[in-house]
Amino acid sequence: MIIDAQARSALEQADCNGPELRLPRLDSALYKRIDQMLAAVGGRWTRGCQAHVFPSGAAEVLAALLAAGQIHTEAEAIAERQFYPTPEHIAQQLIDLAGIEPGHQVLEPSAGDGAIARLAAARGAVVDCVELDPGAADTIRSAGYARNVTVGDFLRRPRRPDYDAVVMNPPFANRQDIRHIRHALGFVRPGGKLAAVMSAGITFWNDRAARAFRDEVDQAGGRIEPLPDDTWNHLGVKLRTVLVAVPVVGVVPTAPASPMPKAVRPWSHLTPADFGHEQASPQAFLLDELDSVGTRPFESFNFDAAPPQNKR
């Protein structure tokens, strides 16, 4: 964030006394910007002092800030990383929606600071986390509540239905939340549940992916619940979000549904019995255009050749 002339003038009028910095009277928009700047260099508003309080001398910090002319605020860092730390009350709702109980195996993908995993572990669950940022992963690991912390892109993790629940607050940019949640469903064992934060756009987007996702939630007996519009205001961002809960039903197959052919033979020699099907009555399908599998096997029959001319 650039310290423009208006912000600079306000900061130059600030009164510094030891670790305390007091701003002049400002309009709300300008105060909000300056509060973000001061927070980025360690200043925290303290109601009891009616001042921003710094760990060290406020005058020295202010002089360095003005000399720099700009500051990278928390809100900017959040927007760049697409990382919106989950508030504790939202994390608690996710834990409740997922029905997490002591002894459950739980996964938090794209875990960030592990806000949801931490509450799941406090409830007695065994928790694993996946996080792209090595620094954030180290923070989770050092806290000691997670069994395993994997550093990497969650979307590249092979899906295995090992967990009773997946709880998550995935990235939203470019509708990544849909991709992340659909991938995460592959980690939930039958009878388990996924609970996630999503962009509220999932309730009204009309593209194929969004419509298919809503259908899948309905068919699974899941639900989508709106969150208050001010849920993320403390981060300096405006986000409309929802909570999504999806139960996972069905049986995970442990073997192929039908046997593979025992020997490799030319395609023309294979019969339905080779694929576990009953012999059907012969049928012929002549294709007059390419389909999804092509027509290469039929090219040797010259189906596209011109008909012969009658000779007299």
Helices and strands as residue ranges (DSSP letters): H 5-12, E 15-17, E 20-22, H 28-40, E 44-46, E 51-53, H 58-68, H 74-81, H 88-97, E 105-108, H 115-122, E 126-131, H 134-143, E 148-151, G 154-156, E 163-168, G 173-175, H 176-184, G 185-187, E 188-199, G 200-203, H 208-219, E 223-226, G 233-235, E 241-247, G 267-269, G 272-275, G 296-301
